[in-house]
């Protein structure tokens, strides 16, 4: 659907600071309608979709930059480092430090 494409585009562009109220206002819909629409179309909540996008971006930054994990959690829009760690572990089944160490080991092999 066009609306789902618009929502996905907004999430991809503005995942760092996007809120449900902001996306609803931008697309001229009630936030409850947008929330229910997202859940019905994707099976996930707005927050889950935002966190998936944030964690994916964090994973890229962990593997390809020297920013600290704390800096990365802020850069991708998490206000709590603890929440970031729990979301990262939920999506990747390990902590971000594992990916940082694995990336460093791969770099040294080259």
Helices and strands as residue ranges (DSSP letters): H 2-14, H 20-26, H 31-42, H 46-64, H 69-75, H 81-92, H 96-109
